[in-house]
Amino acid sequence: MAIFFPAVNKKEGMIVEPQFYCNEHYENKKIITGLVDDEIIQSISIAYTLLLKENIEIPRYMHLHFPDYNYCVNGVSAALGIYFFLYFKIKNESLRNDYLMTGEVDLQGNILSVGMLKQKVNTFVSSKCNFFFIPRNSIKMKNSVKGVIEVESIKDVLEWITRLERTNTDEIK
């Protein structure tokens, strides 16, 4: 999968292992395992609700596992990445580019500001990701960093990804 959430003080983004089952023999269940806090569980629930609002068929059984027990996955800033990770995974669409995302998401799909943005930008610069989506209403980037894209809603992100996937990455950077 090519969607990552920034992990401050780590060189790479967080890893998620999804399992989806649509078979009628599985009951409707959403399981989250790994070292996660309540805000990650809330972010997954918000992503789930937004996917339902978009009329995306959600698998009956969904298990998300955050396998790195050496690092606690916490904070609402992973919500944007979680939403798009689930969006593309459920739709079974692969991406050419690697994307890093940070932003809290509300139930209307608006992207809210986050903290530690400078550190997250540093994580992006040292990563192998092509683009980094950040909330437009976060601190302004004094020195614009190539590949950083400011967005206001999940619709903005989807429009950008659609455009970026159709375009040669070198032309945009």
N, C-alpha and C positions, 0 to 999 in steps of 0.2 A: 504494500500500500504506500502511497506517496504523500499522505497527509501526516504531518507531525505537529506535536504541541511542544513548545519550548520548555526545557528543563534547565532552569538557571543553575549554573555551576556544573553542568554536564556538557560534554562536547556534542552529544547527539540528542535528538528529541526522544520523547517517551515512546514506548512500544506498547501496542495493544494487540492482543490475540483474540479475534472474534470467532464465534461459532454461531451459525444460524441454521435453524431447522424449520421448514415450512410444513412438514408432514402433519396430517390431522391427528396422528397418534400422540403428538407432543402437546402438552397443555400450554396455555398462554403463560409464559414465564420470562422474566428478565432477571438474569443473575449477573452480579458484578463481584469479581474476586481480585485479590491482590492487595497490596498495601495502599489503600485509597482512603481519603477523608470524606466527610458528609457532603462537602461542596462538589466533589467529583460525581458523587451519586446524584446530586441535584442537577448538575450539568448534563448528565446522561438522560435524566428524566425530562429536562427541558428539550433536549435534542429529539427525544422520542416523540414528545408532543408536537414539535414543529414538523417532524416528518409526517405525522398523522394529518396535520393541517394541510400539508402539501399533497395529500392523497397518495402518499407512497406506501405501497403494501409492505407492512412490517412483518417479518417472520414471526411465527407463533412462539418460537423458542429462541431466545437471544442470550448468549453468554459472552460477556466481555471480561477478559482477564488481563490485568496489568502485571506482567511477570517479573519485573525487577523489584525484588523485595529489599534491595539495598537502598532504595530511594522511595520516600513516601510521595505518592501522587496526590497533590493537594491544590486547592484554589479554584475559583470560578473562571480564571483566565483560560482554562483548557476547553471551555464550553464550545467555542467556535470550531476548534480542531476536532472535537468529539463529534459535533454535528456533521461536518463534512466527511469525516472518516466513515461514519455510519451511512451517510447519504450515498457515497460512491461504492461502499462495500455492499450495501443492500441492493443497489441498482446493478451491481456486478460490472462496473465500469472501471477500466484501468486508466491511469493518467501518465502522460509522457514526462511531465515535469514533477519535481519534488517541491512541496509547499510546506512552509512552517506557518502556523496561525496562532494568534493569541487574541482573546477577547471574551468578555462575559456576554452572554446572549439572553435577551428577555423573551417572553412568550409571544411577542409580536415579530421577532426576528431581528430586532435592532441590536447592534453591537455596542456594548458599553465599554468605557475605559478600564484599563488595568494598571497595576503597579509594576515596578521593576522593569520598565520598558527598555531603558538603556542596556541593562544586563541581557535582556532577551534579544535585542538587536545584536549585541556582541555574540550571543549564541548563534544567531543567524549567520553572521559574517564568518564564523569559524565552521559552520556546517557546510554540507554539500547541497543544501536546498537551493532551488532557483529563485523562489519568491517567498516573501514574508508578508502576510496580511496582518495589519494592526488596526485598532480602532481609530477612526478619524478624530475623535474627541480626546485622544490621549495627548501627551506632551508632543509638541511639534518637534520634528527632527531638524535640528539646526544644520547639520551637514547631511544632506540627503544621501542615503545609502542606496546604491543600485539594487533593485529587486524588492524594496520595501514599498508596499501598496497600502494606502489608507482607505478604509471602507467604513460604511455606516450600517449596512444590513447584510443579512445572508444572501439577499438577492444580488447585491453589489458583488459579493464574493463569487457567486455562481456565474454572473456575467463576465467577470474577469477571468475566471478559470476557463470558461468556454472560449473566450477570445485567445487566451494564452495557449491553450491546447491546439488551436488551429494555426497559430503563428509560430514562426521560427523563433525559438527562445533568444538567440543572439541578437535578433532585430530589436527586441524589447529592452534587453539589459543595456 
